[in-house]
Amino acid sequence: MMTSPRFLSRCLALAGLAACVPALLRADEEKLIEVAAFGDHQPIGMAVSGDPNRVFVSFPHRQPFANALLEITDGRQVPFPNAEWNALNPTDETKQFINAQDLFADDRHNLWLLDSSPSGGASILGKDGTTARAAGRFKVVKIDLNRNEVADIYPFNDLPKEQSALNDLCIDHTHHLAYLSDPGLKAIVVLDLATKKSRVVLRNDPAMLAAPGFKLKIEDKYVEDASGRPFISNVNGIALTHDDRWFYFRAINQTWLRRIETRWLADASLGDAELSTKIEKVAETGVCHGMVADKKGNIYLTDSQAKAIRYVTPEGKVGTLVQDERLIWPDSLGIGSDGYLYLTASQINRGSNYNGGKPAYSLPFRAYKVKLP
């Protein structure tokens, strides 16, 4: 149930702020519904496809590890598309996930998975869960949901893999492109779905960068390792409107949401200087890790500092969908045909590298859903 401004004003007037807060908290607690619990396996990506819904969650390949990609169906957690792709010790990148990261469900019954294992030097998480290899390992996997089989693989053979840290992806069928955020290259990677060639655009543009000196403070604690090295991510969360017109993006270590029309990203003749002039500032939205667009053009964003999900209307107005203590580093979002927003809570700030070598997770890890307005 939504709490109206009239109710809030009346409550404040009649009973005072202390009496209102529990009522507001209870309202939001009722909004957030648990979808699945994963024990000590940390969820990252989330996507929802089809009518009726098919719900998918991805997991990084770090200990403890069980599966890279699960479908949540009838209360069961099923390895997807099969057990071989979810191998504990992957050896064949053409048949197995190396480090499942982001998910994107398109409107053509395809699930797209970004398999991203950056080098230790490029990873935004530093040494936690990474190796010391000089070059990263990356691919996008297209899965046909009608057949539940892998339909294609995009290997990024032309990407500077020692510097890249591909993080999130969106699929633009209008222009036959994929857009990926790359906080390592501090850029957007544009992947041609026909030729499988990629372009790196807007590299080191101010809109791609973390704000100088911006340190994340979550749950009254700076997110930094034992040596004082803070968590820093350049361009990270991205979203694409359903008409494929607007591409939204932002870094984690700053507060501004920006966007650019996809027609400019699709034009390979444009240089970075000209592309930069096409970027629009949209709104200040707090610290965000993931975002998704609905069919009306609203952009939903996580807000880890407030333990909330925000939204920005096409007109640039900012609102709050839900705020709940369980939203500890809300990470990835998906929208179902049932009118719910689905999300993961990854608790990255409670990892061992940011807590003196000992994890401080609130187990089990969970995924949730909340009714859209």
C-alpha positions as CSV (number, residue, x, y, z in Angstrom):
1,M,0.0,0.0,0.0
2,M,1.4,3.4,-1.0
3,T,1.7,6.0,1.9
4,S,0.1,9.3,0.7
5,P,1.5,12.7,1.6
6,R,-1.9,13.5,3.2
7,F,-1.6,10.5,5.5
8,L,2.0,11.5,6.4
9,S,1.0,15.1,7.2
10,R,-2.0,13.9,9.3
11,C,0.1,11.4,11.1
12,L,2.8,14.0,11.9
13,A,0.2,16.4,13.2
14,L,-1.7,13.9,15.3
15,A,0.9,11.6,16.7
16,G,4.4,13.1,16.0
17,L,7.2,11.8,13.9
18,A,8.1,8.9,16.2
19,A,4.6,7.4,15.8
20,C,4.6,7.8,12.0
21,V,8.0,6.1,11.3
22,P,6.8,2.6,12.4
23,A,3.8,2.9,10.2
24,L,5.8,3.9,7.2
25,L,8.4,1.2,7.9
26,R,5.7,-1.4,8.1
27,A,4.2,-0.2,4.8
28,D,7.5,-0.7,3.0
29,E,8.1,-4.0,4.7
30,E,4.9,-5.2,3.3
31,K,5.9,-4.0,-0.2
32,L,9.1,-6.0,-0.4
33,I,8.4,-9.7,-1.1
34,E,11.1,-12.4,-0.9
35,V,11.4,-14.4,-4.2
36,A,14.2,-16.8,-3.3
37,A,16.9,-17.4,-0.8
38,F,20.4,-18.6,-1.8
39,G,22.2,-19.5,1.4
40,D,25.8,-18.2,1.3
41,H,25.8,-17.9,-2.5
42,Q,26.0,-14.3,-3.5
43,P,23.5,-13.2,-6.3
44,I,24.5,-10.5,-8.8
45,G,22.5,-10.4,-12.0
46,M,18.7,-10.5,-12.4
47,A,16.4,-10.7,-15.4
48,V,12.8,-11.6,-16.0
49,S,11.4,-12.7,-19.4
50,G,8.1,-13.7,-21.0
51,D,4.5,-14.0,-20.0
52,P,4.2,-15.8,-17.7
53,N,7.4,-14.7,-16.0
54,R,10.6,-16.6,-16.2
55,V,13.0,-15.4,-13.5
56,F,16.8,-15.7,-13.8
57,V,19.6,-15.0,-11.3
58,S,23.4,-15.0,-11.9
59,F,26.2,-15.7,-9.4
60,P,29.9,-14.8,-9.7
61,H,32.4,-17.7,-9.8
62,R,33.9,-17.2,-6.3
63,Q,33.8,-19.4,-3.2
64,P,31.4,-20.8,-2.1
65,F,30.1,-21.6,-5.6
66,A,27.2,-23.8,-6.8
67,N,25.9,-22.4,-10.0
68,A,26.5,-19.5,-12.3
69,L,22.9,-19.1,-13.6
70,L,19.7,-20.3,-12.1
71,E,16.1,-20.2,-13.2
72,I,13.7,-19.7,-10.3
73,T,10.6,-21.8,-11.2
74,D,7.8,-23.1,-8.9
75,G,10.0,-22.4,-5.9
76,R,12.9,-24.5,-7.3
77,Q,16.3,-23.2,-8.3
78,V,17.3,-24.9,-11.5
79,P,20.8,-24.6,-13.2
80,F,20.3,-23.0,-16.6
81,P,20.6,-23.8,-19.4
82,N,22.1,-27.0,-18.1
83,A,24.6,-28.4,-15.6
84,E,27.5,-28.4,-18.1
85,W,27.3,-24.6,-18.5
86,N,27.4,-24.3,-14.7
87,A,30.5,-26.4,-14.1
88,L,32.3,-25.9,-10.8
89,N,35.7,-25.9,-12.5
90,P,35.1,-24.4,-16.0
91,T,37.8,-25.3,-18.6
92,D,36.0,-24.7,-21.9
93,E,34.8,-21.1,-22.5
94,T,32.7,-22.1,-25.4
95,K,30.6,-24.4,-23.3
96,Q,30.9,-23.0,-19.7
97,F,30.4,-19.8,-17.8
98,I,33.7,-18.4,-16.4
99,N,32.3,-15.6,-14.2
100,A,28.6,-14.8,-14.7
101,Q,28.0,-11.1,-14.3
102,D,25.0,-9.3,-15.8
103,L,21.7,-10.5,-17.4
104,F,19.4,-8.9,-20.0
105,A,16.1,-10.3,-21.2
106,D,14.9,-8.9,-24.5
107,D,11.4,-9.0,-26.0
108,R,12.3,-11.7,-28.5
109,H,12.5,-14.6,-26.0
110,N,16.3,-14.4,-25.5
111,L,18.3,-14.2,-22.4
112,W,21.7,-12.5,-22.7
113,L,24.4,-13.2,-20.1
114,L,27.6,-11.2,-19.7
115,D,30.4,-13.6,-18.7
116,S,33.1,-11.2,-17.3
117,S,36.3,-12.2,-15.4
118,P,38.5,-9.1,-15.4
119,S,42.2,-9.2,-14.6
120,G,43.1,-8.5,-11.0
121,G,44.3,-5.1,-11.9
122,A,41.1,-4.1,-13.8
123,S,38.5,-5.5,-11.4
124,I,36.5,-2.9,-9.5
125,L,36.6,-5.4,-6.5
126,G,40.4,-5.5,-6.4
127,K,41.7,-8.9,-5.4
128,D,38.5,-10.1,-3.8
129,G,37.3,-13.0,-6.0
130,T,39.7,-12.3,-8.8
131,T,43.0,-13.8,-10.0
132,A,46.3,-12.2,-10.8
133,R,46.1,-13.0,-14.6
134,A,47.3,-10.3,-16.9
135,A,44.2,-10.4,-19.2
136,G,40.5,-10.7,-18.5
137,R,38.2,-13.3,-20.0
138,F,35.0,-12.0,-21.5
139,K,32.0,-13.1,-23.6
140,V,28.3,-12.5,-24.1
141,V,26.1,-15.6,-24.3
142,K,22.8,-15.5,-26.1
143,I,20.3,-18.1,-24.9
144,D,17.2,-18.9,-26.9
145,L,14.4,-19.2,-24.3
146,N,12.1,-21.1,-26.7
147,R,14.6,-23.9,-26.9
148,N,16.5,-23.3,-23.7
149,E,19.8,-23.6,-25.6
150,V,22.7,-21.3,-26.2
151,A,22.2,-19.7,-29.6
152,D,25.4,-17.6,-30.0
153,I,28.5,-16.5,-28.3
154,Y,30.3,-13.1,-28.7
155,P,34.0,-13.4,-27.6
156,F,35.3,-9.7,-27.8
157,N,38.4,-10.7,-29.7
158,D,39.1,-7.0,-30.4
159,L,38.9,-5.8,-26.8
160,P,42.0,-4.7,-24.7
161,K,41.4,-7.5,-22.2
162,E,44.2,-6.5,-19.8
163,Q,42.4,-3.2,-19.1
164,S,38.7,-4.1,-19.5
165,A,36.2,-4.8,-16.8
166,L,32.9,-5.3,-18.6
167,N,30.1,-4.9,-16.1
168,D,26.5,-4.5,-17.4
169,L,24.8,-5.0,-20.8
170,C,21.7,-3.9,-22.8
171,I,20.5,-5.2,-26.2
172,D,19.3,-2.8,-28.9
173,H,17.6,-4.7,-31.6
174,T,16.7,-1.6,-33.6
175,H,20.3,-0.9,-34.3
176,H,21.5,-4.6,-33.9
177,L,23.9,-3.6,-31.2
178,A,24.8,-4.4,-27.6
179,Y,25.9,-1.7,-25.2
180,L,28.1,-2.6,-22.3
181,S,29.5,-0.5,-19.4
182,D,33.2,-0.9,-18.8
183,P,34.5,0.7,-15.6
184,G,38.0,-0.6,-16.4
185,L,38.2,1.2,-19.7
186,K,36.1,4.0,-18.4
187,A,34.0,3.8,-21.5
188,I,31.0,2.3,-23.2
189,V,31.6,-0.7,-25.4
190,V,29.4,-1.0,-28.5
191,L,29.1,-4.5,-29.8
192,D,27.8,-5.2,-33.4
193,L,25.6,-8.3,-33.1
194,A,26.1,-9.1,-36.8
195,T,29.8,-8.8,-37.2
196,K,30.7,-9.5,-33.5
197,K,33.1,-6.5,-33.7
198,S,33.2,-4.0,-30.9
199,R,34.0,-0.3,-30.5
200,V,35.1,1.6,-27.4
201,V,33.4,5.0,-27.2
202,L,33.6,7.9,-24.8
203,R,36.7,6.6,-23.1
204,N,37.7,8.8,-20.2
205,D,34.9,11.2,-20.9
206,P,34.0,13.1,-17.7
207,A,30.5,11.5,-17.8
208,M,32.1,8.0,-17.5
209,L,34.3,8.8,-14.5
210,A,33.9,8.5,-10.8
211,A,33.8,11.9,-9.1
212,P,37.3,12.8,-7.7
213,G,37.4,12.1,-4.0
214,F,33.9,10.5,-3.9
215,K,34.0,7.7,-1.3
216,L,31.2,5.4,-0.7
217,K,29.8,5.4,2.8
218,I,27.2,2.7,3.3
219,E,25.7,1.6,6.7
220,D,27.7,4.4,8.4
221,K,31.0,2.9,7.1
222,Y,33.3,3.7,4.3
223,V,33.6,0.9,1.7
224,E,37.4,0.4,1.7
225,D,39.9,-2.4,2.3
226,A,42.3,-2.9,5.2
227,S,44.9,-0.7,3.5
228,G,42.4,2.1,3.1
229,R,41.9,1.6,-0.6
230,P,38.3,2.6,-1.3
231,F,35.8,0.9,-3.6
232,I,35.7,3.0,-6.8
233,S,33.8,2.3,-10.0
234,N,33.5,4.4,-13.1
235,V,30.6,3.9,-15.5
236,N,28.7,0.9,-14.2
237,G,24.8,0.8,-14.2
238,I,23.1,1.2,-17.5
239,A,19.5,0.9,-18.9
240,L,17.9,1.0,-22.3
241,T,14.3,2.2,-22.9
242,H,11.9,-0.3,-24.6
243,D,11.8,1.7,-27.8
244,D,15.6,1.5,-28.0
245,R,15.8,5.3,-28.2
246,W,17.5,6.3,-24.9
247,F,20.5,4.8,-23.3
248,Y,20.9,5.7,-19.6
249,F,24.2,5.3,-17.7
250,R,26.2,6.4,-14.7
251,A,29.2,5.7,-12.5
252,I,28.8,4.4,-9.0
253,N,31.1,7.0,-7.3
254,Q,28.9,10.0,-8.1
255,T,25.2,10.9,-8.0
256,W,24.2,12.0,-11.5
257,L,22.1,9.9,-14.0
258,R,22.9,10.7,-17.7
259,R,21.6,9.6,-21.0
260,I,22.3,9.7,-24.8
261,E,20.2,8.8,-27.8
262,T,21.2,5.4,-29.3
263,R,21.3,6.9,-32.8
264,W,24.5,8.6,-31.8
265,L,26.0,5.5,-30.3
266,A,25.1,3.6,-33.5
267,D,26.9,6.1,-35.7
268,A,30.4,4.8,-36.0
269,S,31.5,7.9,-37.9
270,L,31.2,10.1,-34.7
271,G,34.3,10.7,-32.6
272,D,34.2,10.8,-28.8
273,A,34.3,14.6,-28.8
274,E,31.2,14.9,-30.8
275,L,29.5,12.0,-28.9
276,S,30.2,13.8,-25.7
277,T,28.1,16.8,-26.8
278,K,25.1,14.5,-27.2
279,I,25.1,13.4,-23.5
280,E,22.3,14.8,-21.4
281,K,22.2,15.2,-17.6
282,V,18.9,13.8,-16.3
283,A,18.7,13.9,-12.5
284,E,20.6,13.4,-9.2
285,T,19.6,9.9,-7.9
286,G,22.0,9.0,-5.1
287,V,24.5,6.1,-5.2
288,C,23.4,3.5,-7.8
289,H,24.6,0.1,-8.9
290,G,22.0,-1.1,-11.3
291,M,19.0,0.1,-13.2
292,V,16.2,-0.9,-15.6
293,A,13.6,0.8,-17.8
294,D,9.9,0.0,-17.9
295,K,7.6,0.2,-20.9
296,K,6.5,3.7,-19.9
297,G,10.1,5.0,-20.0
298,N,10.6,5.2,-16.2
299,I,14.1,4.3,-15.0
300,Y,14.3,2.3,-11.8
301,L,17.6,2.6,-9.9
302,T,19.1,1.0,-6.8
303,D,20.2,3.3,-4.0
304,S,22.6,1.4,-1.6
305,Q,23.1,4.3,0.8
306,A,19.4,4.7,1.4
307,K,18.6,1.0,1.1
308,A,16.0,1.9,-1.5
309,I,14.8,1.7,-5.1
310,R,14.4,5.0,-6.8
311,Y,12.8,5.9,-10.1
312,V,13.1,8.7,-12.6
313,T,10.2,9.6,-14.9
314,P,10.8,10.5,-18.6
315,E,10.4,14.1,-17.4
316,G,13.3,13.7,-15.0
317,K,11.3,13.6,-11.7
318,V,12.7,11.4,-9.0
319,G,10.7,9.3,-6.6
320,T,11.1,6.4,-4.2
321,L,9.5,3.0,-5.0
322,V,10.5,1.2,-1.8
323,Q,12.9,1.6,1.1
324,D,13.7,-1.4,3.3
325,E,16.5,-2.4,5.7
326,R,16.9,-5.7,3.7
327,L,18.1,-3.8,0.6
328,I,21.8,-4.2,1.4
329,W,23.6,-3.1,-1.7
330,P,20.7,-3.8,-4.1
331,D,22.4,-4.7,-7.3
332,S,20.5,-5.8,-10.4
333,L,16.9,-5.3,-11.5
334,G,14.4,-7.0,-13.8
335,I,10.7,-6.2,-14.6
336,G,8.1,-9.0,-15.0
337,S,5.0,-9.1,-17.0
338,D,3.2,-9.5,-13.6
339,G,3.7,-5.9,-12.7
340,Y,6.6,-6.5,-10.3
341,L,10.1,-5.2,-10.2
342,Y,12.6,-8.0,-9.3
343,L,16.0,-7.4,-7.7
344,T,19.0,-8.9,-6.0
345,A,20.6,-7.7,-2.8
346,S,24.3,-8.6,-3.1
347,Q,25.7,-7.1,0.1
348,I,29.0,-6.3,-1.6
349,N,29.9,-3.7,1.1
350,R,29.8,-6.5,3.7
351,G,32.4,-8.7,1.9
352,S,35.6,-9.8,3.6
353,N,37.8,-7.4,1.8
354,Y,35.9,-4.4,3.2
355,N,35.5,-5.9,6.7
356,G,39.0,-6.8,8.0
357,G,39.2,-10.1,6.2
358,K,36.0,-11.5,7.6
359,P,32.6,-11.3,5.8
360,A,29.8,-9.6,7.6
361,Y,26.9,-10.8,5.4
362,S,23.4,-11.2,6.6
363,L,22.6,-14.7,5.4
364,P,20.9,-16.1,3.5
365,F,21.4,-13.9,0.4
366,R,18.0,-13.2,-1.2
367,A,16.2,-11.9,-4.2
368,Y,13.0,-9.8,-3.8
369,K,10.2,-8.3,-5.8
370,V,8.1,-5.1,-5.3
371,K,4.9,-4.0,-7.0
372,L,5.3,-1.3,-9.6
373,P,3.1,1.9,-9.2
